[in-house]
Amino acid sequence: MNVTTRDLLAAAAAHAADFLESLDDRPVHAAAALPDLRKALHRPLPDKPQAAKTVLDELVSDTAGGLLGSAGGRFFGWVIGGGVPAALAADWLTSTWDQNAALYACGPAEAVIEEITGEWLKELLGLPGSASFAFTTGTQMGHLTALAAARHHLLESRGWDVERQGLAGAPAVRVLTSGLEHASIQRSARLLGIGTDALVAVGHDEHDRIDLAELERTLDEHADAPTIVCLQAGEINTGAFDDYTRACRLAHTYDSWVHVDGAFGLWAAVSPTHRHLLTGLELADSWTTDAHKWLNVPFDSGLVFVAHPDAHRAAISTRASYLVHAGDASASVSSGPPARDQIDWNPEWSRRGRGVAVYAALRSLGRQGIAETVERCTRHAQRLVTEIGALPGAEVIVAPQINQGLVRFLAPDGGHDQHTDTIIDRIQATGQAWFGGSTYRGMRVMRISVVNWRTTDGDVDRAVTAVHDVLAGVVREFEEGRVSNAPWPTRRGNS
Ligand SMILES: *Cc1c(COP(=O)(O)O)cnc(C)c1O
C-alpha cells in the first residue's frame, strides 16, 4: 500500500499524539526485557523496499515496552527533561527542512535563528553580552568546546600555539575541581589530550561547594601553571552552587580560566526567586548548559558560552576550499555585520539546525514560563523529598535547594545501602514512578530530580503513594515471615 508523504506524516503525528496521551496511563519503566526487544526489532534485513507506512507502524508496535516514560510527569531519574509542545513541533520541522546548519550559506534562516537565540540566552541567563556561543549536542560537547578555548587562551599567553603544535612539549595544563565534577569534565580532559592525571580535586565544603581555601592553596602551589578551574551550577546529586564571586576573583588573580558546568542549574538564573544562587556567575570565562534538561527541548540540545570569542574561534573554527564563509569579503552581499557561520563556533561539521527548537521553546515559554518551570519543579522536588522522607523507613539526606534532593531507606539490620537499592528497584517495577540510585558521601541514596515541565501535583501524589505502598509491602512481607531479616531480596527485571 502506497501512501503520500502527507498521509505518512499525518500517521506519524497520530502515533506521536497517541504516545503523549498515553503517558499518564502507561508504566513509567520499560516493561519489556532485552530478549523481547531484540526479538521484536530484529527483523530480517530486507532485500526489497518496504512500505513506509508499514515501517512506521511496526516501529511503534516493536518498541512497545521498550520506551521509558521519561517524557512524562512521573520520571524523576537522572536529570532528564521532557519537550514542551512548541519545541517538539519545531524539532519536527527542523528534520523536515533538513538544512545543514554548518554555515549561513547552507541554511540562512537557521544561522539567523541561532544568532538571535544565542543573544536571548545570554540575556536570560545573565551572561556577558559579548560572549560567543554554540549550540552543541549536549553539555559534554559544550565542555569540550569551552575547554578547547581555555587551552588555547592559556597556552597562547605562554607563547604556545596548541592548534598547530599540539600538546607534546607544551606547558602542562591542569584542571582544578571540587572533586564532585561530572564525569563529562574528565572525558573532555581525555579528548583534549590534557589527560585525567591533570585533574586536581581541591575538595569541597559541607554544602558541596568548592573549598576556597584549598583552591587558593592549590593555585598558589604552581602559580605559573596554565590552570582551568571548573565550578558547578547545580551539582549532580544535590544541585549545589559554588561561590562564583570569590572563586572567580581568586582564580583570576592567578590568570586562570574559570569554567562553569551549569547543565541544569544555570536555568535557575531565570527565576527571580533563585537568581541569587548564581551571583557572580558572569565573572567566569565559560559556561555550559543543556536546553534538553530544564528548558524542556527534545534531545539533543546543549549550549556553550565563552567570554573570550577570539579564543573560542581560534580553537574551533575551520576553513576548507569548498566552504562559503559569510565573514569572507566575497560572501558579504548586504550591509550590517556578516552572518554567523556555526562552523566557526561548533565542534561539528554537518549538523542539524539545533537552534530552531530552542528558539521555539524560548518564544513559547517566555521569561515567565521558564521561571515558572524552574519554580514549579523546585516545589515538586521539595514535596517529593519531604513526603517520601516522612514515610516510615525513609530518611531525608539532602533537601532540595532547587530541583534535586536525596533520600534513602533504612533496613532494620543496618544494611541501608542494599535496602535502598532494593526499594528503588521495587518502586521502578510498580510503573507508577521512576527514581534512580546514586552514591553520596559513601551512602547509597535515591536521587530525586524534577525537570519535566509536565510534572503536576497529582504526579507527585501518585509517586509518593507508590513509594508508600512499596515500603508498606516490605514491612508486610517481613511481618508475615516471608522474608528473613533485611536485606530484602531484590526483584530485578520483568514484573
Ligand atoms: C547532564 C549533565 C552533564 C552532561 O550533559 P550531557 O548533555 O548529557 O552531555 C554534565 N554535567 C552535569 C551537571 C549534568 O547534569
The ligand as a MOL file (V3000), in Angstrom:
LIG
                    3D

  0  0  0     0  0            999 V3000
M  V30 BEGIN CTAB
M  V30 COUNTS 15 15 0 0 0
M  V30 BEGIN ATOM
M  V30 1 C 23.7270 16.0500 32.2980 0
M  V30 2 C 24.9500 16.6460 32.8730 0
M  V30 3 C 26.1320 16.6760 32.1510 0
M  V30 4 C 26.2840 16.0330 30.8020 0
M  V30 5 O 25.4450 16.6710 29.8840 0
M  V30 6 P 25.0300 15.9940 28.5050 0
M  V30 7 O 24.0100 16.9150 27.9560 0
M  V30 8 O 24.4760 14.6570 28.8540 0
M  V30 9 O 26.2370 15.9090 27.6470 0
M  V30 10 C 27.2040 17.3350 32.7100 0
M  V30 11 N 27.1240 17.9020 33.9230 0
M  V30 12 C 26.0040 17.8710 34.6590 0
M  V30 13 C 25.9690 18.5400 35.9930 0
M  V30 14 C 24.8730 17.2400 34.1640 0
M  V30 15 O 23.7420 17.2100 34.8790 0
M  V30 END ATOM
M  V30 BEGIN BOND
M  V30 1 1 1 2
M  V30 2 1 2 3
M  V30 3 2 2 14
M  V30 4 1 3 4
M  V30 5 2 3 10
M  V30 6 1 4 5
M  V30 7 1 5 6
M  V30 8 2 6 7
M  V30 9 1 6 8
M  V30 10 1 6 9
M  V30 11 1 10 11
M  V30 12 2 11 12
M  V30 13 1 12 13
M  V30 14 1 12 14
M  V30 15 1 14 15
M  V30 END BOND
M  V30 END CTAB
M  END
